[in-house]
């Protein structure tokens, strides 16, 4: 496949580091797969953290039982 040199408009191969017509450096195309994999991992870690149940110590303590009343004699 070929792409276009931004400096002179010549068609150059994707693998080329410089334009053969004008000698301008060509930017490397960023690979999206590593970036997408990293973002997926970040999202999964955040989701796992948000879905984590609260620890037992944060739960309210049950109310103490009222003392049983003894019938009057």
LUMVEX-426502 format. One line per 5 residues: their letters; for each residue x, y, z of C-alpha. Coordinates in steps of 0.02 Angstrom, whole numbers. Each point is the difference from the previous one (the first is absolute). Layout:
N
A) X Y Z  ...
This chain:
73
XXXXX) 0 0 0  53 177 -26  -27 161 93  27 181 -43  147 107 55
XXXXX) -67 151 94  146 108 -58  -7 -26 -189  -152 -110 -33  98 -143 -79
XXXXX) -62 -178 24  116 -101 113  -1 -176 70  -71 -23 175  166 -74 58
XXXXX) 103 151 -57  80 108 136  37 146 -119  -81 61 -160  103 -54 -152
XXXXX) -55 157 -95  39 138 125  92 -87 143  -125 55 133  -18 -113 151
XXXXX) -164 -94 0  -92 -25 165  -18 -179 56  -178 -63 11  -51 -38 177
XXXXX) -56 -176 29  -170 0 83  -1 -178 66  120 30 147  -91 160 46
XXXXX) -170 -85 -9  63 -146 107  70 119 131  -163 99 7  -102 -160 18
XXXXX) 109 -55 147  -20 170 84  -189 -5 -22  -11 -177 71  106 46 152
XXXXX) -107 153 35  -160 -100 -20  63 -137 117  46 132 129  -171 84 -10
XXXXX) -94 -166 11  96 -59 153  -119 -27 149  25 105 155  96 -81 142
XXXXX) -98 -74 146  71 127 123  -91 140 -92  -169 -85 23  -106 68 143
XXXXX) 1 -105 159  -163 -87 45  -103 82 137  23 -79 173  -144 -106 62
XXXXX) -109 79 130  10 -82 171  -144 -118 28  -122 67 124  -40 -112 146
XXX) -183 -12 49  -46 89 160  -30 -121 150
